[in-house]
Protein backbone atom coordinates (compact mmCIF):
# COMPACT_ATOMS: atom_id res chain seq x y z
CA UNK A 1 0.00 0.00 0.00
CA UNK A 2 1.46 3.36 -1.03
CA UNK A 3 2.20 5.57 1.95
CA UNK A 4 1.16 9.24 1.68
CA UNK A 5 -0.31 12.03 3.82
CA UNK A 6 -3.83 10.75 3.25
CA UNK A 7 -2.72 7.27 4.29
CA UNK A 8 -1.26 8.81 7.46
CA UNK A 9 -4.68 10.33 8.18
CA UNK A 10 -6.30 6.90 7.70
CA UNK A 11 -3.70 5.33 9.99
CA UNK A 12 -4.34 7.95 12.69
CA UNK A 13 -8.07 7.21 12.47
CA UNK A 14 -7.35 3.48 12.79
CA UNK A 15 -5.22 4.11 15.89
CA UNK A 16 -7.96 6.21 17.45
CA UNK A 17 -10.43 3.38 16.80
CA UNK A 18 -8.07 0.88 18.41
CA UNK A 19 -7.81 3.09 21.48
CA UNK A 20 -11.48 2.20 22.11
CA UNK A 21 -10.87 -1.51 21.43
CA UNK A 22 -12.33 -1.48 17.91
CA UNK A 23 -12.02 -4.90 16.32
CA UNK A 24 -10.82 -6.08 12.90
CA UNK A 25 -9.57 -2.61 11.94
CA UNK A 26 -8.73 -2.40 8.24
CA UNK A 27 -7.55 0.28 5.86
CA UNK A 28 -8.69 -0.25 2.27
CA UNK A 29 -6.95 1.66 -0.52
CA UNK A 30 -9.82 2.35 -2.94
CA UNK A 31 -8.40 5.28 -4.92
CA UNK A 32 -7.91 3.10 -8.04
CA UNK A 33 -11.60 2.19 -8.01
CA UNK A 34 -13.46 5.38 -7.11
CA UNK A 35 -13.00 9.12 -7.28
CA UNK A 36 -15.14 9.62 -4.17
CA UNK A 37 -12.39 8.88 -1.63
CA UNK A 38 -8.90 7.42 -1.32
CA UNK A 39 -9.22 5.16 1.72
CA UNK A 40 -11.82 3.40 3.80
CA UNK A 41 -11.19 2.63 7.44
CA UNK A 42 -13.50 -0.18 8.54
CA UNK A 43 -13.92 -1.58 12.04
CA UNK A 44 -16.56 -2.82 14.45
CA UNK A 45 -17.58 -2.84 18.07
CA UNK A 46 -19.51 -5.43 20.04
CA UNK A 47 -22.25 -3.17 21.40
CA UNK A 48 -23.82 0.16 20.43
CA UNK A 49 -22.12 1.96 23.32
CA UNK A 50 -18.72 0.84 22.03
CA UNK A 51 -19.58 1.98 18.48
CA UNK A 52 -20.51 5.36 19.95
CA UNK A 53 -17.25 5.57 21.90
CA UNK A 54 -15.25 4.70 18.78
CA UNK A 55 -16.87 7.33 16.57
CA UNK A 56 -16.72 10.03 19.26
CA UNK A 57 -13.03 9.30 19.88
CA UNK A 58 -12.24 9.48 16.16
CA UNK A 59 -14.26 12.67 15.73
CA UNK A 60 -12.69 14.37 18.77
CA UNK A 61 -9.16 13.15 18.02
CA UNK A 62 -9.22 14.31 14.42
CA UNK A 63 -10.73 17.67 15.43
CA UNK A 64 -7.78 18.19 17.82
CA UNK A 65 -5.52 17.68 14.79
CA UNK A 66 -7.49 20.31 12.88
CA UNK A 67 -9.30 17.77 10.70
CA UNK A 68 -13.05 18.28 10.70
CA UNK A 69 -15.56 15.66 9.62
CA UNK A 70 -17.30 16.74 6.41
CA UNK A 71 -20.36 14.52 6.86
CA UNK A 72 -21.53 11.85 9.29
CA UNK A 73 -24.42 9.40 9.32
CA UNK A 74 -25.81 6.78 11.66
CA UNK A 75 -24.49 8.31 14.87
CA UNK A 76 -28.01 8.52 16.29
CA UNK A 77 -28.36 4.72 16.27
CA UNK A 78 -24.74 3.48 16.62
CA UNK A 79 -25.25 0.41 14.46
CA UNK A 80 -23.37 1.64 11.37
CA UNK A 81 -21.70 5.02 11.71
CA UNK A 82 -20.13 6.68 8.69
CA UNK A 83 -17.64 9.52 9.12
CA UNK A 84 -16.65 11.25 5.88
CA UNK A 85 -13.33 13.08 5.92
CA UNK A 86 -13.49 13.42 2.10
CA UNK A 87 -10.28 11.53 1.28
CA UNK A 88 -10.88 9.00 4.09
CA UNK A 89 -14.30 7.50 4.82
CA UNK A 90 -14.73 5.64 8.10
CA UNK A 91 -17.25 2.83 8.61
CA UNK A 92 -17.85 1.78 12.22
CA UNK A 93 -20.23 -1.14 12.57
CA UNK A 94 -21.83 -3.33 15.15
CA UNK A 95 -20.41 -6.79 14.41
CA UNK A 96 -23.70 -8.20 13.10
CA UNK A 97 -24.19 -5.20 10.81
CA UNK A 98 -20.69 -5.58 9.43
CA UNK A 99 -21.27 -9.26 8.79
CA UNK A 100 -24.60 -8.55 7.10
CA UNK A 101 -23.44 -5.75 4.77
CA UNK A 102 -19.93 -7.15 4.20
CA UNK A 103 -18.72 -4.01 2.42
CA UNK A 104 -15.18 -5.37 2.25
CA UNK A 105 -16.49 -7.85 -0.32
CA UNK A 106 -17.71 -4.98 -2.51
CA UNK A 107 -14.17 -3.60 -2.59
CA UNK A 108 -12.49 -7.00 -2.87
CA UNK A 109 -9.86 -5.79 -5.35
CA UNK A 110 -8.65 -3.01 -3.04
CA UNK A 111 -5.35 -3.31 -1.19
CA UNK A 112 -6.14 -4.06 2.46
CA UNK A 113 -4.02 -3.49 5.52
CA UNK A 114 -5.10 -4.95 8.85
CA UNK A 115 -4.15 -2.62 11.70
CA UNK A 116 -3.58 -4.16 15.10
CA UNK A 117 -2.89 -2.65 18.50
CA UNK A 118 0.82 -1.85 18.63
CA UNK A 119 1.25 -1.49 14.84
CA UNK A 120 3.30 1.40 13.50
VOTOR-490173 format. One record per residue (C-alpha): residue number from 1; residue in one letter; chain; x, y, z. Coordinates in pm, 1 decimal, decimal comma. Each point is the difference from the previous one (the first is absolute). Layout:
BEGIN
ATOM seq type mol        x        y        z
ATOM NUM    A   A        X        Y        Z
...
This chain:
BEGIN
ATOM seq type mol        x        y        z
ATOM   1    X   A      0,0      0,0      0,0
ATOM   2    X   A    145,9    335,9   -103,4
ATOM   3    X   A     74,0    221,2    298,7
ATOM   4    X   A   -103,8    366,5    -27,8
ATOM   5    X   A   -146,7    279,0    214,1
ATOM   6    X   A   -352,5   -127,3    -56,4
ATOM   7    X   A    111,2   -348,0    103,8
ATOM   8    X   A    146,0    154,0    317,0
ATOM   9    X   A   -342,3    151,5     71,5
ATOM  10    X   A   -161,6   -342,5    -47,5
ATOM  11    X   A    259,7   -156,8    228,9
ATOM  12    X   A    -63,6    261,3    270,4
ATOM  13    X   A   -373,1    -73,9    -22,6
ATOM  14    X   A     72,0   -372,9     32,6
ATOM  15    X   A    213,2     62,7    309,2
ATOM  16    X   A   -274,8    210,4    156,9
ATOM  17    X   A   -246,8   -283,1    -65,2
ATOM  18    X   A    236,2   -250,2    160,4
ATOM  19    X   A     25,8    221,4    307,5
ATOM  20    X   A   -366,7    -89,2     63,1
ATOM  21    X   A     60,9   -370,5    -68,5
ATOM  22    X   A   -146,4      2,7   -351,9
ATOM  23    X   A     30,9   -341,9   -159,1
ATOM  24    X   A    121,0   -117,9   -341,2
ATOM  25    X   A    124,8    347,1    -96,4
ATOM  26    X   A     83,5     20,5   -370,0
ATOM  27    X   A    118,2    268,4   -238,2
ATOM  28    X   A   -113,9    -53,1   -358,4
ATOM  29    X   A    174,2    190,3   -279,5
ATOM  30    X   A   -287,3     69,0   -241,8
ATOM  31    X   A    141,9    293,0   -198,0
ATOM  32    X   A     49,0   -218,0   -312,0
ATOM  33    X   A   -369,1    -90,6      3,2
ATOM  34    X   A   -186,2    319,2     89,9
ATOM  35    X   A     46,6    374,1    -17,5
ATOM  36    X   A   -214,1     49,6    311,2
ATOM  37    X   A    274,8    -74,3    254,4
ATOM  38    X   A    349,5   -145,4     30,1
ATOM  39    X   A    -32,1   -225,8    304,5
ATOM  40    X   A   -260,6   -176,1    208,4
ATOM  41    X   A     63,5    -77,3    364,1
ATOM  42    X   A   -231,0   -281,2    109,2
ATOM  43    X   A    -41,8   -139,6    350,0
ATOM  44    X   A   -264,0   -124,2    240,9
ATOM  45    X   A   -102,4     -1,7    362,4
ATOM  46    X   A   -193,0   -259,6    196,8
ATOM  47    X   A   -274,0    226,2    136,5
ATOM  48    X   A   -157,3    332,9    -97,4
ATOM  49    X   A    169,9    180,1    289,3
ATOM  50    X   A    340,2   -111,4   -128,9
ATOM  51    X   A    -85,4    113,3   -355,3
ATOM  52    X   A    -93,8    338,7    146,7
ATOM  53    X   A    326,5     21,0    195,1
ATOM  54    X   A    200,3    -87,5   -312,1
ATOM  55    X   A   -162,4    262,8   -220,6
ATOM  56    X   A     14,9    270,2    268,6
ATOM  57    X   A    368,7    -72,8     62,8
ATOM  58    X   A     79,1     17,8   -372,3
ATOM  59    X   A   -201,3    319,3    -43,7
ATOM  60    X   A    156,5    169,8    304,1
ATOM  61    X   A    352,7   -122,5    -74,4
ATOM  62    X   A     -5,4    116,3   -360,2
ATOM  63    X   A   -151,2    336,4    100,9
ATOM  64    X   A    294,6     51,3    238,6
ATOM  65    X   A    226,7    -50,4   -302,4
ATOM  66    X   A   -197,0    262,8   -191,3
ATOM  67    X   A   -181,1   -253,9   -218,0
ATOM  68    X   A   -375,4     51,3     -0,1
ATOM  69    X   A   -250,4   -262,0   -107,6
ATOM  70    X   A   -174,4    108,1   -320,8
ATOM  71    X   A   -306,3   -222,1     45,2
ATOM  72    X   A   -116,6   -267,5    242,9
ATOM  73    X   A   -288,6   -244,8      3,0
ATOM  74    X   A   -139,1   -262,4    233,7
ATOM  75    X   A    132,0    153,8    320,7
ATOM  76    X   A   -352,6     20,4    142,6
ATOM  77    X   A    -34,6   -379,8     -2,1
ATOM  78    X   A    361,3   -123,7     34,6
ATOM  79    X   A    -50,5   -307,5   -216,3
ATOM  80    X   A    188,3    123,2   -308,7
ATOM  81    X   A    166,3    337,7     34,0
ATOM  82    X   A    157,4    166,2   -302,3
ATOM  83    X   A    249,0    284,5     43,4
ATOM  84    X   A     98,7    172,6   -324,1
ATOM  85    X   A    332,8    182,5      4,1
ATOM  86    X   A    -16,7     34,8   -382,0
ATOM  87    X   A    321,0   -189,9    -81,9
ATOM  88    X   A    -59,6   -252,7    281,1
ATOM  89    X   A   -342,1   -149,9     72,9
ATOM  90    X   A    -42,9   -186,0    328,2
ATOM  91    X   A   -252,4   -280,6     50,6
ATOM  92    X   A    -59,3   -105,5    361,5
ATOM  93    X   A   -238,2   -291,9     35,0
ATOM  94    X   A   -160,8   -218,5    257,4
ATOM  95    X   A    142,1   -346,2    -73,4
ATOM  96    X   A   -329,0   -141,5   -131,4
ATOM  97    X   A    -48,8    300,7   -229,2
ATOM  98    X   A    350,5    -38,3   -137,4
ATOM  99    X   A    -57,8   -368,2    -64,2
ATOM 100    X   A   -333,5     71,4   -169,7
ATOM 101    X   A    116,0    279,7   -232,3
ATOM 102    X   A    351,0   -140,0    -57,2
ATOM 103    X   A    120,7    313,6   -178,2
ATOM 104    X   A    354,5   -136,1    -16,8
ATOM 105    X   A   -131,4   -247,9   -257,2
ATOM 106    X   A   -121,5    287,4   -219,2
ATOM 107    X   A    354,2    138,0     -7,2
ATOM 108    X   A    167,6   -339,9    -28,6
ATOM 109    X   A    263,3    120,4   -247,7
ATOM 110    X   A    120,6    278,2    230,7
ATOM 111    X   A    329,7    -30,0    185,1
ATOM 112    X   A    -79,1    -75,1    364,6
ATOM 113    X   A    212,1     57,4    306,5
ATOM 114    X   A   -107,9   -146,4    333,0
ATOM 115    X   A     95,7    233,7    284,7
ATOM 116    X   A     56,1   -154,0    340,4
ATOM 117    X   A     69,7    151,1    339,5
ATOM 118    X   A    370,4     79,6     13,0
ATOM 119    X   A     42,8     36,3   -378,9
ATOM 120    X   A    205,8    289,1   -133,5
